[in-house]
Amino acid sequence: MSGERENGGNVIEVRGLRNQFGTQVVHEALDLDVRRGEILGVVGGSGTGKSVLLRTIVGLNRPAAGKVHVFGHDLLTLPPTARSRLERRFGVLFQKGALFSSLTVAENVALPLIEHAGLPAPEAARLAALKIALAGLPANAGDKYPADLSGGMVKRAALARALALDPDILFLDEPTAGLDPIGAAAFDRLILTLRDALGLTVFIVTHDLDTLYTIIDRVAVLAQKRVLVNDSLAAVAATDDAWIHEYFHGPRGRAAMQAAQAAPAQEST
């Protein structure tokens, strides 16, 4: 995009963000940076507004105050054509997939190619098949409807749609929620492979400690209506905060850390 500017390698910069619904203030004076090429995990307790933050960054929620710049641009102040062009650089996977139940997987993936890229249906169908394969689904999945898919396949179908327009940033809202441990681990490996192969920046809202310990570069913790800390996993886990200590040093946190530490040893044998 012409005129694009990025500060210090940041592709997303949030400054002084305030999100408020009626009298409920969800975020106040929230600052956040997301670096090009990183996988950033966003965590926090219930009600801290993790999904609200994601929706605000992609322009689905208008904040009460503050600024959000993506690739150096404020999405909410761009003219419609420029905004549409910038939004095509986002791929979003919502928590429940948000697939159209009346369309097949292939039709779901082809839809943004037709509506936003203006491709004819045959070309969109060809590219949709490629995205479906990229998401790790079998070729015959394209002919199935969302109701015919397992939970893991729904996530991968939604990922294929998120990848349809070759985005620069992938936004994932609880991508492993509802998956069994094997399916969740496979999805994590897929995201890491796609980031490395396609040069994506990945913004993940998650509760999954295994995800944090296996593929995340930095962790942003939402607490007290702001980003309490945004740093490496080791630095975040060492932060003097009661919620962070309980989350990262409780039984599940210790198990996830031990599993991540054991993985390299198992791979080398």
N, C-alpha and C positions, 0 to 999 in steps of 0.2 A: 504494500500500500504506500503510495507516495506520501512524503512528509512524515513517515513513521519515525518515532523516536523511542528509544528504550534506555532507561537509566540504569547503569551498572549491571546490565544483563538481566534486568527484571522485565518480564513480559506482563506481569500484573502488579499494580501498585494501588493499594487501598489506603486512604488517609482520612482520619477523623470521621469514620463512618458511624452514622446513627440510624438504626432501624427501629421503628416504632409502629405498633399497631394499636390504635386507640390510646389508652393510658399505659399500655405495656411497652416498656423500652427493652428491646432485645439486645441491641448493641449500642455502645456509647464510646465515642473517641477511639474507635477500633482502627488499628493500622496493620497492614499485612503486605509483604512482598513475596512474589513467586518468581523464581529464577528460570531462565530459559533452560529447557532440557531436564529439569529435575522432576522427581515424583514427590509431591508434597502431600502429606497426610494431615487432615484436619480432624481433631478429636475434641471431645468435651462431654460433659454430663448432659443429661436430658434437659431440654429447655434452653441450651446455650446458643441455639440459632445456627447450627452448622449448615443445615440445608438452606436456611434463609440467606446465609452469607453466599453460598454457591449461586442461588437464584439472583441475588443482587449483582454479583460479578457478571453474570451472563445477560443481565438487562431485563430479567423477568420481574424484578421487584425494584421500585423506585425508593431510594433511601430518603429519610427525613433530613439528613445533613451529611456532609462529607463528599469525597470524590472517589471514583473508581476509574482507573485508567488501565486499559488493556492494549498492549502494543502502542502505548503512548497516547491513546485516544479515549475520551470520555464518551462511552457508547450512547448515553442519554442525550447528549448535545449534538450528535452527528446528524446531518441531513439523512433522510430515509435511504437513499441509494448507498451512501457511504456506510451507514449502519448495517444495511443488509450485507454489504461486501465484507465488513468486519465479522459479522456473525457467522459467515460461512467458514471462518477460521476456527470455530468452536465445534467440538463434538460433545454432546451431552448424553449421559446415560442416567436416567432417573431411577429412583430406588426400586420401583416396581416394574421397570422396563418401559412402561407407557407405550406399548405397541398398539396399533389399531387392530382390534379383535376381528374385524370384518375383512382384513387383508391378510394374504399369505405373508410369510417371512420375506420372500423375494419382493413382493409388492411394497411391504413396509420399508425395505432398504432402498428400493428404487424411487420411492416417493420424493425424498429431498433432491434427488438427481433430476427429476422431472420438474418439480416446482421451483427449485432455487438455482439449479444449473441450466435449466432449459433444454435438457437433453431429450431427444425423441425416445419413445418407449423402448424400442429394441436395443438401443445403445445403453439406456439406463438398466435394462434387464441384464445385459452382459456384464456391466460394471457391478451390479448388485451381486451377481454370482461370485465375482472375485472377492468382494467384501465379506460375503458369507463364508467363503473358504478361509479368508484371512482371520476371521473370528474363531476359526477352529470347528466350524460346523460341517457335517457331511453335505454333499451336494443336494441330496433329496430333502434336506431341511427347508429349502427354499419354497417347496410346494406345500408345506404344512402351515396350519393356522396356529396362532399363539396358544390356543386352548389345547392343542395337541402336543405341546412341548413340555419337557420337564423344566423345573426351576432353573437348572444350570443352562439349558438350551435357550430359555427365554433371555437370560442375561447375555449370552453370546449373540443372540439375534439382535438385541438392543444395542450391543456393542458394534455389530456390523453396520447398523443404521447410523450410529454415532460417527463411524469412520467413513461414511458414504462420500462426504465432500472433501476428503483428504485434509482434515483439520490440523492446525498447529498445536492446539491445546485440547486435551481430553478432560472433561469434567465427569467424575464418577461419584454418584451418591449411593453409599452403602452397597457397592457392587457385589460383595460376597454374602450379604444378608440372606438368610434362608437356605444357603447352600451347605451341603455336608462338607466335612473337613477335606476330603479328597477333591471334591469339585471346587472348593474355595482355593485350595493350593494350586490347582491347575489354572484357575482364572488369574491368580496372582502372577504365575509364571508367564501367562499369555500377555498380561499388561507390561511386564518387564521386557519381554521380547519385542513387543510392538514399540515401546518407547525407544529401545536401542536401534531397532531396524528403521523406524520412520522418523526419528529425531523429535518425538513428541515431548511436550510439557504436559504433566499429568497432575491434576488436582483431585484428590480423593477424600471424600468425607467417609469416615469409617469408624466402626467400633472394634474391628477385627485386629487383635494384637498380633496374630500371626502375619497379617499383611504388613503391619508396621515393622516387624522385625525382619521380614524377608525382602521387601522391595522398596521401602520408603527411604528417601534421601534426607528429608527434614520433616519435622513434626511441628504443627502449629496447634497449641492448646487454647481452646476458647474457655474462658472463665471470667467471672466478674464483668461480663458484658464487653469483653475485649479479648485480644490475643495476649494471653499471659506470657507466653514464651514461644518462639519460633526458631528451632535450632536442630542440631543433630539429635538422634534418639538418645545417645548417651548423655548429652547435656540436658535434654528435657527431663530424662529420668532422674537426674541428680538435682533438679530444681526443688527448692524447699517450699512445697505446697502440699497440703493434706490430700486434695483430690489426686494430684499427680502421683503422690507416694502410694496411695491406695490402688490406683489404676495400674501403674507400672511395676509395683513391687508386691502386689497381691499374688495369690496362687496362680491365676491365669497368666499374669505378666511374667512371673518366674518361669512358668512352663514354656511360654512362647520364646523367651530369651534362651532357655536351655536348648530348645529345639533348633533355633537359628544357629546357635553355636555348634551344635552337633552336625548340622547339615554339611558344612565344608569338609569335615573329617570323613563323613560317609561318602562324599563324592570323590575324595582322593583315594579311597581304598578300592 
